[in-house]
Amino acid sequence: MPSSSHLRIQTSFEPFTAETTRSHFVASPPAKKQKMSLTQTYYIAASARSKLGKEACRADHNLRLLPHD
């Protein structure tokens, strides 16, 4: 094996249960969601409405292919 390898072989494994692994995720506090202002929400909604409207007017519209700005 090359000396630059970061991998090592583990010869013994400790048994673990689903409860053991789940407790790691429960212990950390949930990330706080950032609230958007009313202006930001309105702007995003207006932008989405505009994109959907433009795409719906096209003869060959495919709503899955909306362009991202």
NUTORMAR-123948 format. One record per residue: x, y, z of N, C-alpha, C, O in turn; residue number from 0. Coordinates in pm, 1 decimal. Layout:
! residues N
<n.c1:X | n.c2:Y | n.c3:Z | ca.c1:X | ca.c2:Y | ca.c3:Z | c.c1:X | c.c2:Y | c.c3:Z | o.c1:X | o.c2:Y | o.c3:Z | dogu:NUM>
...
This chain:
! residues 69
<n.c1:84.5 | n.c2:-119.0 | n.c3:0.0 | ca.c1:0.0 | ca.c2:0.0 | ca.c3:0.0 | c.c1:87.9 | c.c2:123.8 | c.c3:0.0 | o.c1:189.4 | o.c2:126.4 | o.c3:69.6 | dogu:0>
<n.c1:51.6 | n.c2:227.7 | n.c3:-76.8 | ca.c1:131.8 | ca.c2:349.8 | ca.c3:-77.4 | c.c1:120.9 | c.c2:422.0 | c.c3:56.5 | o.c1:18.0 | o.c2:415.4 | o.c3:123.8 | dogu:1>
<n.c1:227.5 | n.c2:490.2 | n.c3:93.8 | ca.c1:228.4 | ca.c2:559.8 | ca.c3:222.8 | c.c1:138.1 | c.c2:682.5 | c.c3:222.4 | o.c1:101.7 | o.c2:731.3 | o.c3:329.3 | dogu:2>
<n.c1:100.9 | n.c2:733.8 | n.c3:105.0 | ca.c1:16.3 | ca.c2:853.2 | ca.c3:98.2 | c.c1:-132.3 | c.c2:821.4 | c.c3:116.1 | o.c1:-215.6 | o.c2:911.9 | o.c3:118.3 | dogu:3>
<n.c1:-164.6 | n.c2:694.5 | n.c3:128.7 | ca.c1:-304.8 | ca.c2:655.5 | ca.c3:143.1 | c.c1:-360.9 | c.c2:699.3 | c.c3:277.9 | o.c1:-295.8 | o.c2:683.3 | o.c3:381.1 | dogu:4>
<n.c1:-480.1 | n.c2:753.8 | n.c3:276.3 | ca.c1:-546.7 | ca.c2:796.7 | ca.c3:399.4 | c.c1:-637.3 | c.c2:687.6 | c.c3:455.5 | o.c1:-698.0 | o.c2:704.8 | o.c3:561.2 | dogu:5>
<n.c1:-646.0 | n.c2:576.6 | n.c3:385.3 | ca.c1:-733.4 | ca.c2:468.7 | ca.c3:428.8 | c.c1:-659.3 | c.c2:376.2 | c.c3:523.3 | o.c1:-539.2 | o.c2:353.5 | o.c3:508.4 | dogu:6>
<n.c1:-731.3 | n.c2:323.3 | n.c3:619.8 | ca.c1:-670.5 | ca.c2:223.4 | ca.c3:706.2 | c.c1:-769.5 | c.c2:109.5 | c.c3:723.0 | o.c1:-890.7 | o.c2:129.4 | o.c3:716.0 | dogu:7>
<n.c1:-718.2 | n.c2:-6.4 | n.c3:744.5 | ca.c1:-802.0 | ca.c2:-124.4 | ca.c3:759.0 | c.c1:-843.1 | c.c2:-138.4 | c.c3:904.5 | o.c1:-759.4 | o.c2:-137.2 | o.c3:994.8 | dogu:8>
<n.c1:-972.7 | n.c2:-151.6 | n.c3:925.5 | ca.c1:-1024.0 | ca.c2:-170.5 | ca.c3:1061.2 | c.c1:-1045.3 | c.c2:-319.4 | c.c3:1081.6 | o.c1:-1118.7 | o.c2:-383.7 | o.c3:1006.6 | dogu:9>
<n.c1:-980.2 | n.c2:-373.7 | n.c3:1183.9 | ca.c1:-986.3 | ca.c2:-518.2 | ca.c3:1203.7 | c.c1:-1096.3 | c.c2:-560.5 | c.c3:1298.7 | o.c1:-1144.3 | o.c2:-673.5 | o.c3:1290.5 | dogu:10>
<n.c1:-1137.8 | n.c2:-471.8 | n.c3:1389.5 | ca.c1:-1245.6 | ca.c2:-510.2 | ca.c3:1481.7 | c.c1:-1358.7 | c.c2:-408.5 | c.c3:1473.4 | o.c1:-1335.4 | o.c2:-288.3 | o.c3:1460.8 | dogu:11>
<n.c1:-1479.2 | n.c2:-457.8 | n.c3:1480.5 | ca.c1:-1596.7 | ca.c2:-372.4 | ca.c3:1471.8 | c.c1:-1679.4 | c.c2:-386.5 | c.c3:1598.5 | o.c1:-1704.2 | o.c2:-497.1 | o.c3:1646.4 | dogu:12>
<n.c1:-1721.5 | n.c2:-272.3 | n.c3:1652.0 | ca.c1:-1809.1 | ca.c2:-276.6 | ca.c3:1769.0 | c.c1:-1952.8 | c.c2:-283.3 | c.c3:1719.8 | o.c1:-1990.5 | o.c2:-208.4 | o.c3:1629.6 | dogu:13>
<n.c1:-2033.0 | n.c2:-371.0 | n.c3:1777.0 | ca.c1:-2173.5 | ca.c2:-376.8 | ca.c3:1733.9 | c.c1:-2246.4 | c.c2:-249.4 | c.c3:1776.0 | o.c1:-2216.7 | o.c2:-190.9 | o.c3:1880.1 | dogu:14>
<n.c1:-2340.5 | n.c2:-208.4 | n.c3:1694.8 | ca.c1:-2420.2 | ca.c2:-91.6 | ca.c3:1731.2 | c.c1:-2563.9 | c.c2:-114.4 | c.c3:1688.6 | o.c1:-2592.0 | o.c2:-197.8 | o.c3:1602.5 | dogu:15>
<n.c1:-2654.5 | n.c2:-39.7 | n.c3:1749.7 | ca.c1:-2796.5 | ca.c2:-52.8 | ca.c3:1717.9 | c.c1:-2845.3 | c.c2:75.9 | c.c3:1653.6 | o.c1:-2774.7 | o.c2:176.7 | o.c3:1652.5 | dogu:16>
<n.c1:-2964.9 | n.c2:71.6 | n.c3:1600.7 | ca.c1:-3024.5 | ca.c2:190.9 | ca.c3:1541.5 | c.c1:-3042.6 | c.c2:299.2 | c.c3:1647.1 | o.c1:-3029.7 | o.c2:417.9 | o.c3:1616.9 | dogu:17>
<n.c1:-3071.9 | n.c2:260.2 | n.c3:1768.8 | ca.c1:-3088.5 | ca.c2:357.1 | ca.c3:1877.9 | c.c1:-2959.4 | c.c2:434.3 | c.c3:1902.5 | o.c1:-2962.7 | o.c2:554.7 | o.c3:1928.0 | dogu:18>
<n.c1:-2847.5 | n.c2:366.3 | n.c3:1895.1 | ca.c1:-2718.1 | ca.c2:430.7 | ca.c3:1918.9 | c.c1:-2691.6 | c.c2:538.1 | c.c3:1814.3 | o.c1:-2650.4 | o.c2:649.0 | o.c3:1848.3 | dogu:19>
<n.c1:-2714.9 | n.c2:506.2 | n.c3:1688.1 | ca.c1:-2686.0 | ca.c2:602.8 | ca.c3:1582.5 | c.c1:-2787.8 | c.c2:715.7 | c.c3:1582.4 | o.c1:-2752.6 | o.c2:830.0 | o.c3:1553.4 | dogu:20>
<n.c1:-2912.2 | n.c2:686.2 | n.c3:1613.9 | ca.c1:-3015.9 | ca.c2:789.4 | ca.c3:1612.3 | c.c1:-2991.2 | c.c2:893.6 | c.c3:1720.4 | o.c1:-3023.3 | o.c2:1010.9 | o.c3:1701.0 | dogu:21>
<n.c1:-2935.4 | n.c2:853.5 | n.c3:1832.9 | ca.c1:-2915.4 | ca.c2:947.0 | ca.c3:1943.2 | c.c1:-2819.2 | c.c2:1059.2 | c.c3:1905.6 | o.c1:-2826.6 | o.c2:1168.3 | o.c3:1962.3 | dogu:22>
<n.c1:-2729.3 | n.c2:1034.1 | n.c3:1811.1 | ca.c1:-2636.7 | ca.c2:1139.3 | ca.c3:1769.4 | c.c1:-2711.0 | c.c2:1253.5 | c.c3:1701.5 | o.c1:-2673.4 | o.c2:1369.7 | o.c3:1716.8 | dogu:23>
<n.c1:-2814.9 | n.c2:1222.0 | n.c3:1627.6 | ca.c1:-2888.9 | ca.c2:1324.8 | ca.c3:1556.5 | c.c1:-2985.1 | c.c2:1398.4 | c.c3:1648.8 | o.c1:-3008.7 | o.c2:1517.8 | o.c3:1630.3 | dogu:24>
<n.c1:-3040.1 | n.c2:1330.5 | n.c3:1746.3 | ca.c1:-3135.5 | ca.c2:1391.4 | ca.c3:1838.4 | c.c1:-3064.9 | c.c2:1489.8 | c.c3:1931.1 | o.c1:-3123.9 | o.c2:1590.1 | o.c3:1971.0 | dogu:25>
<n.c1:-2939.6 | n.c2:1462.3 | n.c3:1965.7 | ca.c1:-2867.1 | ca.c2:1544.4 | ca.c3:2062.1 | c.c1:-2842.9 | c.c2:1686.4 | c.c3:2011.1 | o.c1:-2844.7 | o.c2:1780.8 | o.c3:2090.1 | dogu:26>
<n.c1:-2820.2 | n.c2:1703.2 | n.c3:1880.8 | ca.c1:-2792.5 | ca.c2:1837.4 | ca.c3:1829.5 | c.c1:-2923.3 | c.c2:1914.0 | c.c3:1810.7 | o.c1:-3022.3 | o.c2:1857.8 | o.c3:1763.8 | dogu:27>
<n.c1:-2923.5 | n.c2:2042.5 | n.c3:1847.3 | ca.c1:-3045.6 | ca.c2:2121.7 | ca.c3:1832.7 | c.c1:-3076.4 | c.c2:2145.6 | c.c3:1685.1 | o.c1:-2984.6 | o.c2:2156.3 | o.c3:1603.8 | dogu:28>
<n.c1:-3203.5 | n.c2:2154.1 | n.c3:1649.9 | ca.c1:-3238.5 | ca.c2:2176.3 | ca.c3:1509.6 | c.c1:-3191.5 | c.c2:2314.4 | c.c3:1463.3 | o.c1:-3191.3 | o.c2:2410.2 | o.c3:1540.6 | dogu:29>
<n.c1:-3152.5 | n.c2:2322.9 | n.c3:1338.2 | ca.c1:-3107.0 | ca.c2:2450.6 | ca.c3:1283.9 | c.c1:-3224.8 | c.c2:2546.9 | c.c3:1274.9 | o.c1:-3335.1 | o.c2:2508.4 | o.c3:1236.3 | dogu:30>
<n.c1:-3200.0 | n.c2:2672.6 | n.c3:1310.9 | ca.c1:-3307.0 | ca.c2:2772.6 | ca.c3:1305.7 | c.c1:-3331.5 | c.c2:2812.4 | c.c3:1161.0 | o.c1:-3237.5 | o.c2:2838.6 | o.c3:1085.9 | dogu:31>
<n.c1:-3458.3 | n.c2:2816.6 | n.c3:1122.6 | ca.c1:-3492.9 | ca.c2:2858.8 | ca.c3:988.0 | c.c1:-3493.2 | c.c2:3011.3 | c.c3:984.5 | o.c1:-3543.5 | o.c2:3077.3 | o.c3:1075.4 | dogu:32>
<n.c1:-3436.0 | n.c2:3065.2 | n.c3:877.7 | ca.c1:-3430.4 | ca.c2:3209.2 | ca.c3:864.3 | c.c1:-3563.2 | c.c2:3257.0 | c.c3:806.4 | o.c1:-3606.4 | o.c2:3209.4 | o.c3:701.4 | dogu:33>
<n.c1:-3627.5 | n.c2:3350.8 | n.c3:874.9 | ca.c1:-3755.4 | ca.c2:3402.3 | ca.c3:826.6 | c.c1:-3732.1 | c.c2:3506.0 | c.c3:718.0 | o.c1:-3644.3 | o.c2:3591.4 | o.c3:729.6 | dogu:34>
<n.c1:-3811.7 | n.c2:3497.4 | n.c3:612.6 | ca.c1:-3803.4 | ca.c2:3597.6 | ca.c3:507.1 | c.c1:-3896.8 | c.c2:3712.2 | c.c3:541.9 | o.c1:-3999.8 | o.c2:3693.5 | o.c3:606.6 | dogu:35>
<n.c1:-3858.8 | n.c2:3830.7 | n.c3:497.7 | ca.c1:-3945.9 | ca.c2:3945.2 | ca.c3:519.6 | c.c1:-4063.9 | c.c2:3935.3 | c.c3:422.9 | o.c1:-4060.0 | o.c2:3859.1 | o.c3:326.3 | dogu:36>
<n.c1:-4166.8 | n.c2:4011.8 | n.c3:449.5 | ca.c1:-4284.9 | ca.c2:4012.7 | ca.c3:363.2 | c.c1:-4247.1 | c.c2:4059.0 | c.c3:222.5 | o.c1:-4299.6 | o.c2:4007.8 | o.c3:123.6 | dogu:37>
<n.c1:-4156.3 | n.c2:4155.6 | n.c3:213.9 | ca.c1:-4112.5 | ca.c2:4206.7 | ca.c3:83.8 | c.c1:-4041.7 | c.c2:4098.1 | c.c3:3.6 | o.c1:-4066.3 | o.c2:4082.7 | o.c3:-116.1 | dogu:38>
<n.c1:-3953.1 | n.c2:4022.3 | n.c3:69.9 | ca.c1:-3882.5 | ca.c2:3913.7 | ca.c3:1.5 | c.c1:-3980.1 | c.c2:3807.2 | c.c3:-47.1 | o.c1:-3968.9 | o.c2:3758.4 | o.c3:-159.6 | dogu:39>
<n.c1:-4074.9 | n.c2:3771.8 | n.c3:37.5 | ca.c1:-4174.8 | ca.c2:3671.3 | ca.c3:1.6 | c.c1:-4256.5 | c.c2:3718.0 | c.c3:-118.4 | o.c1:-4281.3 | o.c2:3640.9 | o.c3:-211.1 | dogu:40>
<n.c1:-4298.4 | n.c2:3844.6 | n.c3:-116.4 | ca.c1:-4377.1 | ca.c2:3900.7 | ca.c3:-226.2 | c.c1:-4296.6 | c.c2:3899.2 | c.c3:-355.4 | o.c1:-4349.2 | o.c2:3864.0 | o.c3:-461.1 | dogu:41>
<n.c1:-4168.4 | n.c2:3937.5 | n.c3:-347.6 | ca.c1:-4083.5 | ca.c2:3941.4 | ca.c3:-465.9 | c.c1:-4067.4 | c.c2:3802.2 | c.c3:-527.2 | o.c1:-4077.3 | o.c2:3786.0 | o.c3:-648.8 | dogu:42>
<n.c1:-4043.0 | n.c2:3703.4 | n.c3:-443.9 | ca.c1:-4026.3 | ca.c2:3565.9 | ca.c3:-493.2 | c.c1:-4156.0 | c.c2:3515.0 | c.c3:-555.6 | o.c1:-4153.7 | o.c2:3450.4 | o.c3:-660.3 | dogu:43>
<n.c1:-4269.0 | n.c2:3544.3 | n.c3:-491.2 | ca.c1:-4398.7 | ca.c2:3500.6 | ca.c3:-544.3 | c.c1:-4427.2 | c.c2:3568.1 | c.c3:-678.2 | o.c1:-4475.4 | o.c2:3503.5 | o.c3:-771.3 | dogu:44>
<n.c1:-4397.7 | n.c2:3697.6 | n.c3:-688.3 | ca.c1:-4421.9 | ca.c2:3770.6 | ca.c3:-813.0 | c.c1:-4332.0 | c.c2:3716.9 | c.c3:-924.2 | o.c1:-4375.1 | o.c2:3703.8 | o.c3:-1038.7 | dogu:45>
<n.c1:-4207.3 | n.c2:3685.9 | n.c3:-889.9 | ca.c1:-4113.9 | ca.c2:3631.4 | ca.c3:-987.9 | c.c1:-4161.8 | c.c2:3495.0 | c.c3:-1037.9 | o.c1:-4158.1 | o.c2:3467.6 | o.c3:-1157.8 | dogu:46>
<n.c1:-4206.4 | n.c2:3410.9 | n.c3:-946.5 | ca.c1:-4256.6 | ca.c2:3278.1 | ca.c3:-984.3 | c.c1:-4381.8 | c.c2:3290.0 | c.c3:-1070.3 | o.c1:-4397.0 | o.c2:3218.7 | o.c3:-1169.5 | dogu:47>
<n.c1:-4471.4 | n.c2:3380.7 | n.c3:-1031.5 | ca.c1:-4594.1 | ca.c2:3402.5 | ca.c3:-1108.6 | c.c1:-4561.1 | c.c2:3447.3 | c.c3:-1250.5 | o.c1:-4622.9 | o.c2:3401.7 | o.c3:-1346.6 | dogu:48>
<n.c1:-4463.3 | n.c2:3536.8 | n.c3:-1263.1 | ca.c1:-4422.5 | ca.c2:3587.0 | ca.c3:-1393.5 | c.c1:-4365.5 | c.c2:3475.2 | c.c3:-1480.3 | o.c1:-4402.2 | o.c2:3462.2 | o.c3:-1597.1 | dogu:49>
<n.c1:-4276.1 | n.c2:3394.6 | n.c3:-1423.5 | ca.c1:-4215.8 | ca.c2:3284.1 | ca.c3:-1498.8 | c.c1:-4321.0 | c.c2:3182.8 | c.c3:-1542.3 | o.c1:-4319.5 | o.c2:3135.9 | o.c3:-1656.1 | dogu:50>
<n.c1:-4412.1 | n.c2:3149.4 | n.c3:-1451.6 | ca.c1:-4517.4 | ca.c2:3052.9 | ca.c3:-1485.9 | c.c1:-4609.6 | c.c2:3108.5 | c.c3:-1593.3 | o.c1:-4650.7 | o.c2:3036.4 | o.c3:-1684.2 | dogu:51>
<n.c1:-4642.2 | n.c2:3237.8 | n.c3:-1582.6 | ca.c1:-4728.9 | ca.c2:3301.5 | ca.c3:-1681.8 | c.c1:-4666.1 | c.c2:3302.3 | c.c3:-1819.8 | o.c1:-4732.4 | o.c2:3271.2 | o.c3:-1918.8 | dogu:52>
<n.c1:-4537.6 | n.c2:3338.0 | n.c3:-1826.9 | ca.c1:-4467.4 | ca.c2:3341.0 | ca.c3:-1955.9 | c.c1:-4462.7 | c.c2:3201.8 | c.c3:-2018.1 | o.c1:-4485.2 | o.c2:3185.7 | o.c3:-2138.1 | dogu:53>
<n.c1:-4433.7 | n.c2:3102.7 | n.c3:-1936.4 | ca.c1:-4423.1 | ca.c2:2965.4 | ca.c3:-1987.1 | c.c1:-4560.0 | c.c2:2912.7 | c.c3:-2030.2 | o.c1:-4569.5 | o.c2:2839.9 | o.c3:-2129.0 | dogu:54>
<n.c1:-4665.3 | n.c2:2948.3 | n.c3:-1957.9 | ca.c1:-4800.0 | ca.c2:2900.2 | ca.c3:-1991.1 | c.c1:-4849.6 | c.c2:2958.8 | c.c3:-2122.5 | o.c1:-4930.5 | o.c2:2896.2 | o.c3:-2191.1 | dogu:55>
<n.c1:-4802.5 | n.c2:3078.3 | n.c3:-2159.0 | ca.c1:-4845.2 | ca.c2:3142.5 | ca.c3:-2283.9 | c.c1:-4778.3 | c.c2:3081.9 | c.c3:-2406.9 | o.c1:-4826.8 | o.c2:3098.9 | o.c3:-2518.8 | dogu:56>
<n.c1:-4668.9 | n.c2:3012.7 | n.c3:-2387.0 | ca.c1:-4598.0 | ca.c2:2953.8 | ca.c3:-2500.5 | c.c1:-4675.6 | c.c2:2835.0 | c.c3:-2555.9 | o.c1:-4743.0 | o.c2:2762.9 | o.c3:-2482.3 | dogu:57>
<n.c1:-4664.7 | n.c2:2816.1 | n.c3:-2686.5 | ca.c1:-4736.1 | ca.c2:2706.1 | ca.c3:-2751.3 | c.c1:-4679.3 | c.c2:2570.4 | c.c3:-2708.6 | o.c1:-4753.7 | o.c2:2473.6 | o.c3:-2692.8 | dogu:58>
<n.c1:-4548.7 | n.c2:2564.3 | n.c3:-2690.2 | ca.c1:-4484.8 | ca.c2:2437.1 | ca.c3:-2655.1 | c.c1:-4440.9 | c.c2:2438.4 | c.c3:-2508.8 | o.c1:-4328.6 | o.c2:2399.7 | o.c3:-2476.6 | dogu:59>
<n.c1:-4529.0 | n.c2:2482.5 | n.c3:-2421.8 | ca.c1:-4488.5 | ca.c2:2499.5 | ca.c3:-2282.0 | c.c1:-4461.3 | c.c2:2366.3 | c.c3:-2212.4 | o.c1:-4532.0 | o.c2:2267.2 | o.c3:-2230.8 | dogu:60>
<n.c1:-4356.0 | n.c2:2369.0 | n.c3:-2132.5 | ca.c1:-4319.2 | ca.c2:2255.4 | ca.c3:-2049.0 | c.c1:-4277.0 | c.c2:2315.7 | c.c3:-1915.6 | o.c1:-4166.4 | o.c2:2368.3 | o.c3:-1903.8 | dogu:61>
<n.c1:-4362.9 | n.c2:2308.6 | n.c3:-1816.4 | ca.c1:-4339.3 | ca.c2:2377.3 | ca.c3:-1689.9 | c.c1:-4219.4 | c.c2:2322.1 | c.c3:-1613.6 | o.c1:-4173.6 | o.c2:2384.6 | o.c3:-1517.9 | dogu:62>
<n.c1:-4167.7 | n.c2:2206.2 | n.c3:-1654.2 | ca.c1:-4048.5 | ca.c2:2151.9 | ca.c3:-1587.8 | c.c1:-3920.8 | c.c2:2217.2 | c.c3:-1638.7 | o.c1:-3814.7 | o.c2:2200.0 | o.c3:-1578.7 | dogu:63>
<n.c1:-3929.3 | n.c2:2291.5 | n.c3:-1747.9 | ca.c1:-3810.0 | ca.c2:2351.1 | ca.c3:-1808.0 | c.c1:-3804.7 | c.c2:2502.1 | c.c3:-1787.5 | o.c1:-3755.6 | o.c2:2574.0 | o.c3:-1874.4 | dogu:64>
<n.c1:-3854.0 | n.c2:2550.9 | n.c3:-1675.3 | ca.c1:-3849.4 | ca.c2:2694.3 | ca.c3:-1648.7 | c.c1:-3704.7 | c.c2:2738.2 | c.c3:-1630.6 | o.c1:-3627.5 | o.c2:2670.4 | o.c3:-1562.8 | dogu:65>
<n.c1:-3667.5 | n.c2:2850.5 | n.c3:-1690.4 | ca.c1:-3529.6 | ca.c2:2899.0 | ca.c3:-1673.9 | c.c1:-3506.7 | c.c2:2952.6 | c.c3:-1532.7 | o.c1:-3596.7 | o.c2:3010.0 | o.c3:-1471.4 | dogu:66>
<n.c1:-3385.8 | n.c2:2933.2 | n.c3:-1482.8 | ca.c1:-3349.7 | ca.c2:2984.2 | ca.c3:-1350.2 | c.c1:-3278.5 | c.c2:3116.8 | c.c3:-1367.2 | o.c1:-3187.4 | o.c2:3127.8 | o.c3:-1449.2 | dogu:67>
<n.c1:-3318.3 | n.c2:3217.6 | n.c3:-1291.4 | ca.c1:-3250.2 | ca.c2:3348.4 | ca.c3:-1296.1 | c.c1:-3148.7 | c.c2:3360.0 | c.c3:-1187.3 | o.c1:-3081.9 | o.c2:3462.8 | o.c3:-1175.9 | dogu:68>
